[in-house]
């Protein structure tokens, strides 16, 4: 199994920046991809960005050019650098890992990001 712990959420004004961190533990060598999802009140959870074990990244159109996902393999940590934040980025952000040959899912507990206008 893989366990995930997020940190770095908070309150920021529009145009500001935040960096989220997600530390993985457990069977980390089985991780295929790691990513960030978000869920705003009354909306479905949506993919924000992911990064594969080979370093390939993908982003939702709504965050392209503003958010950057990266990973530090030595620290077993994935980051989401969020710049030029907008009020519509307000949501609970969840870290996700897909691991194992059956691509199991593991989720973090979520961290709140609030962007004020």
For each residue, the residues with C-beta under 8 A, 3 or more apart:
1: 26 27 106
2: 24 25 26 27 28 30 31 97 99 104 106
3: 24 25 26 106
4: 22 23 24 95 96 97 106 107 108
5: 22 23 25 108 109
6: 9 20 21 22 93 94 95 108 109 110 111
7: 20 21 22 23 111
8: 18 19 20 21 111
9: 6 18 20 93 111 112 113
10: 18 112 113 114
11: 114 115 116
12: 16 17 18 85 113 114 115 116
13: 16 115 116
14: 85 86 87 115 116 117
15: 84 85
16: 12 13 85 115
17: 12 81 82 83 84 85
18: 8 9 10 12 82 85 113
19: 8 79 80 81 82
20: 6 7 8 9 36 79 80 82 93 95 111 113
21: 6 7 8 77 78 79
22: 4 5 6 7 34 36 77 78 79 80 95 108
23: 4 5 7 75 76 77
24: 2 3 4 28 31 34 76 77 78 97
25: 2 3 5 28 76
26: 1 2 3
27: 1 2 30 31 99 100
28: 2 24 25 31 76
29:
30: 2 27 99 100
31: 2 24 27 28 34 53 97 98 99
32: 52 53 98 99 100 103
33: 50 51 52 53 97 98
34: 22 24 31 50 51 71 78 95 96 97 98
35: 47 48 49 50 51 69 78 95 96 97 98
36: 20 22 47 48 49 50 69 78 80 93 94 95 96
37: 45 46 47 48 93 94 96
38: 45 46 48 89 91 92 93 94 113
39: 43 44 45 46 91 92 94 110
40: 43 88 90 91 92
41:
42:
43: 39 40 46 91
44: 39
45: 37 38 39 94
46: 37 38 39 43 60
47: 35 36 37 50 60
48: 35 36 37 38 59 60 63 67 80 93
49: 35 36 57 58 59 60 63 67 69 80
50: 33 34 35 36 47 57 58 69 96
51: 33 34 35 55 56 57 69 70 71 78
52: 32 33 55 56 57
53: 31 32 33
54:
55: 51 52 71
56: 51 52
57: 49 50 51 52 69
58: 49 50
59: 48 49 63 64 67 69
60: 46 47 48 49 63 64
61: 64
62: 88
63: 48 49 59 60 66 67 82 89
64: 59 60 61 67
65:
66: 63 82 83 84 85
67: 48 49 59 63 64 80 81 82 83
68: 80 81 83
69: 35 36 49 50 51 57 59 78 79 80 81
70: 51 78 79 81
71: 34 51 55 77 78 79
72: 75 76 77 78 79
73: 76
74:
75: 23 72
76: 23 24 25 28 72 73
77: 21 22 23 24 71 72
78: 21 22 24 34 35 36 51 69 70 71 72 95
79: 19 20 21 22 69 70 71 72
80: 19 20 22 36 48 49 67 68 69 93
81: 17 19 67 68 69 70
82: 17 18 19 20 63 66 67 85 89 113
83: 17 66 67 68
84: 15 17 66
85: 12 14 15 16 17 18 66 82 89 113 115
86: 14 89 115
87: 14 90 115 116 117
88: 40 62 115
89: 38 63 82 85 86 113 115
90: 40 87 113 114 115
91: 38 39 40 43 113
92: 38 39 40 110 111 112 113
93: 6 9 20 36 37 38 48 80 110 111 112 113
94: 6 36 37 38 39 45 107 108 110
95: 4 6 20 22 34 35 36 78 107 108
96: 4 34 35 36 37 50 105 106 107 108
97: 2 4 24 31 33 34 35 105 106
98: 31 32 33 34 35 103 104 105 106
99: 2 27 30 31 32 103 104 106
100: 27 30 32 103 104
101:
102:
103: 32 98 99 100
104: 2 98 99 100
105: 96 97 98
106: 1 2 3 4 96 97 98 99
107: 4 94 95 96
108: 4 5 6 22 94 95 96 111
109: 5 6
110: 6 39 92 93 94
111: 6 7 8 9 20 92 93 108
112: 9 10 92 93
113: 9 10 12 18 20 38 82 85 89 90 91 92 93
114: 10 11 12 90
115: 11 12 13 14 16 85 86 87 88 89 90
116: 11 12 13 14 87
117: 14 87
